[in-house]
Amino acid sequence: MKIVLTGNPNSGKTTLFNALTGARQHIGNWPGVTVEKKEGTLNIKGDSIKVVDLPGIYSMSPYSIEEVITRNYILDENPDIIVNIVDASNIERNLYLTMQLLELGKPVLVALNMMDVAEKRGYKIDINKLSKELGTKVVPIVATKKTGLDQLKEIIYNHNKNDKIAKSDLVYSRNIEDEINAMIEKLRDRRVELINRYEDRWVAIKVLENDEEILKRLQDKKMDEVSATSDVDEEDDFESSIAEERYNVINKILSKSVKRPKTQKLTASDKIDKVLTNRIFGLPIFAGLMFLVFYVTFNIGNIYLDKIDVFFGETLSGAVGTALENMSVAGWLQSLIVDGVIGGVGGVLTFLPNIALLFLFISLLEASGYMARVAFIMDRFMRKIGLNGKAFLPMLMGFGCNVPAIMGTRTLENEKDRLSAILINPFMSCGARLPVYTLFASVFFRGYEAYVIFSLYVLGMLIAILMGLIFKKTLFKGESMPFVMELPPYRIPTIKDTLLNVWEKCKGYIIKAGTVIFAASIVIWFILGYNFSGAAEITDSIGASIGRFAAPIFKPLGFGNWQAALSLITGISAKEIVISNMAIIYGLGEQVAEAAVEGDAGVFAVTLKETFSQVASYAFMVFVLLYTPCLAVIGTIKKETNSWKWTAFSVVYQFLVAWIVAMIVYQVGCLIF
């Protein structure tokens, strides 16, 4: 048995999915966070039921990628039950999608979520009357508290045991029904194959609405004349007529089943929004919150750096080194394990507390509903670069990782807007770059680390906006799409979901350290210890030769040494590798964390200061911020644009932008300081 969860964004779909399946899924509180289906298993009385969480949508008439994904899955995968999650506190708008789902002629189970919020707002909902009027079963639930889930599971289980959920017999006004029935006959006369695959009533409605996707499918069946099938006068505009009809039916249903307060009081969210989305104070508040995030992330995260340093630099390295010596292991293998593997991987894992804290704060802002307000606040500025506020959400997601952030651009309906958003997204500083900032800021800007790191995040945003403006004037001329977005109510993030989200992000970071960085550490150890003649000093190694070849490129930027050049080249595989490779190159893997904790006292800090000036160190961080993203991001750009041309353009232009900006920073900095 297979069921699908679908509903409007912010209706609680993913929360319900987690509650039913126990799956660890990311819960964000803005439209478009779920851009791909998620799957899990629901176990009821020994039966295993497949549960699919589909993207949040407002309509079954596809305009966005999420709507296409959702509708195609429901049509082509033929689920046993469609579980429609409806926000009880916003029931009128949510039921519009319910009407369209009922038209499909499939079993629909309505999960009326957020009943507690609806009750606080004075709504009194008669579940039995609502169920009768809709013609399908309705279950009141509160997904965050797991209230009502037992009844929901029972109905699903009974459906699987032949106590089937009846298909709704939804009827519109006579004029609309006459149009639908006439179209059904025309399609049957032409023996349209889709009539056999899908509910004939639904296909007829879609043809009358001139639904491009359905007309395309019909034409694919060599029914070219179908595009001219509809005799509806264009002035009548069936699509508008049936939309109006759906809302008429919804209002009739609600008049019989829901009692609403006569006067709508300002909600807590409305009162908070008067401050947080204020035209004057909104942007400074957002900037202050982000600075606070980075300040706390750095100051609290550093408390644990010395402990992790002791573990990797002394406890683990010492124990492994002693064991290898006692086993009479060859010196080269000892060096590989202690300096290459433990030094490289340990150098990255040292900064895990900072990464975890950054993910924690971003998760709290997402789950609370504040991130949607940020999009609203930034809309005025985003319009100046040809985008709208909705494009700012993937940019914010980029603070965690650019891969899901680029995938999040699917929420943008306009293809030019989406392509522009993809190309500027890698300038948003992902969590993988944070270890580089943390180390260099600790060594060169002791006491001002939070200010330096915050400035890098702001710089990334400014460069992204600047490039967006350039794209608007050159590659992507034209009007931007209007900004239409729901502001969800503020919610208190649940501890469990927040911690699960942070754990998933940290787990990915640890897995990368144990796979990509592990492999890269071995490779870098090899190319630094050997040349084509065999074992060699590091200065005569293959790696040193590669670094020396590339070093002149970075000389105008202030770090034209082979060590920095080689670290940056290998950093394209994963940005965390920049630090681990530096640790291996300098042969001081166990000193990386010490540099961050003790400043000048660390041997690695002394080595860095011999290689970089203070201005050059900042230019180096700027280059790491802006240059070519990691291979995972490059692969995602290729997948999302479906174009090698745009992928290659992204790789080259980002490197050039990074070089130019870092060069300006260094040259101007040298003149000033």
Number of C-alpha atoms within 10 A of each C-alpha: 14 18 23 25 25 29 29 24 25 25 27 25 28 28 21 23 25 20 17 21 17 13 16 16 18 19 22 28 26 25 24 25 26 24 21 18 17 17 16 19 18 21 14 14 9 7 12 14 18 16 23 22 23 26 27 28 27 19 20 19 18 18 16 15 19 24 21 16 17 25 21 15 16 20 14 10 11 16 19 19 22 22 26 26 32 32 27 26 21 13 17 16 16 24 28 20 23 26 20 16 24 22 20 21 18 21 21 25 26 24 28 25 27 23 21 16 16 18 14 11 16 16 18 16 20 13 16 12 16 19 17 14 19 21 17 19 22 23 18 21 25 21 25 16 14 13 16 16 19 13 13 20 16 13 18 23 20 12 17 17 9 8 11 15 20 15 17 21 11 14 11 14 12 9 9 15 14 12 17 21 15 13 23 20 13 15 20 14 9 12 12 20 14 16 17 10 12 16 15 22 17 19 25 23 23 18 25 22 21 17 16 15 16 17 20 15 13 21 15 10 12 11 16 13 10 17 16 9 14 17 10 13 8 9 6 9 13 19 17 11 13 17 14 12 15 21 16 13 20 21 15 12 19 20 12 13 18 16 13 15 10 7 7 9 10 9 13 10 14 14 10 13 17 12 13 20 21 14 11 11 13 19 16 12 15 19 13 10 14 16 19 15 19 21 18 16 21 23 14 13 19 20 13 17 23 18 15 21 26 17 16 25 24 15 13 16 22 14 12 16 19 13 13 17 12 9 9 10 12 10 10 11 12 18 17 19 19 22 25 29 24 24 28 36 30 29 32 28 22 26 27 21 20 25 25 20 20 22 26 21 20 21 24 23 18 23 23 20 22 22 25 26 23 20 25 23 22 20 19 15 15 21 18 15 21 23 29 23 22 26 26 26 25 28 27 22 24 22 23 21 23 30 21 16 26 25 21 25 28 24 22 24 15 16 13 21 25 21 21 23 26 26 23 22 32 31 29 28 26 23 22 22 22 24 26 22 25 24 23 27 24 26 27 23 18 16 13 12 22 23 14 20 22 18 14 19 21 16 18 20 21 14 18 23 23 15 20 25 19 15 20 21 13 10 11 18 13 12 13 18 16 14 16 10 14 12 19 19 19 19 13 11 19 13 10 9 21 22 16 17 21 23 16 16 20 18 13 12 19 16 13 17 24 15 12 15 27 20 17 23 27 19 17 23 24 18 20 22 23 19 18 9 7 8 15 15 12 19 16 15 21 20 26 25 18 16 21 19 14 19 20 15 14 19 13 17 23 23 22 20 20 22 21 22 25 24 23 25 16 19 25 20 19 21 27 29 31 28 25 33 32 24 26 25 26 14 18 19 31 27 23 28 33 27 25 28 22 15 22 19 13 18 17 26 24 14 13 19 16 9 16 20 16 19 19 24 24 25 26 27 21 24 25 26 26 25 23 26 24 20 14 14 23 20 13 19 26 17 13 16 16 11 12 13 10 16 20 13 12 20 17 13 14 21 16 15 18 22 23 14 16 27 22 15 20 24 16 12 15 14 7 8 7
